[in-house]
Amino acid sequence: MSTSAQGATRARIVAAFLRDGNRVLLCHRSPQRRWYPDVWDLPGGHVEPGELPGAALARELHEELGIEVAVPAGPPMQQIHTDAFDMQIWLIESWTGAPVNAALDEHDAIAWFQENELGELRLAHDSYLVMFTEALAVR
């Protein structure tokens, strides 16, 4: 957790932009979820106390998708800060294993999307569409 200037505690979140060529993997958050229900989101989750963000990302991807990734060595590609959370997002282009929905209590589906399909989705954050489009344009 981190503390804002107002003294409120914000959750520390990590997420992965899994890119496979011109596609990004998104997870559909179950309609029953308390936070951000029924939207498409990046895989990821909370950083546990004492855990480094990169290690948290590798753990979350294993728990949610059943894949293995190296702990990111560089800085995140994007950061999102709100009153409720601080999110770091890393670009991941290499992993071991085939992504599956291993967190059925969190997501009711996972799917690969191309850039031209993203505008039709209900995304978890307003900034995602621009970020996704820019990241998919870089080869």
Secondary structure as UniProt FT lines:
FT   STRAND          2..3
FT   TURN            5..6
FT   STRAND          9..20
FT   TURN            21..22
FT   STRAND          23..29
FT   TURN            31..32
FT   TURN            37..38
FT   STRAND          40..41
FT   STRAND          44..46
FT   TURN            49..50
FT   HELIX           53..65
FT   STRAND          78..81
FT   STRAND          85..92
FT   TURN            104..106
FT   STRAND          107..114
FT   HELIX           115..118
FT   TURN            119..120
FT   TURN            126..127
FT   HELIX           128..137
//
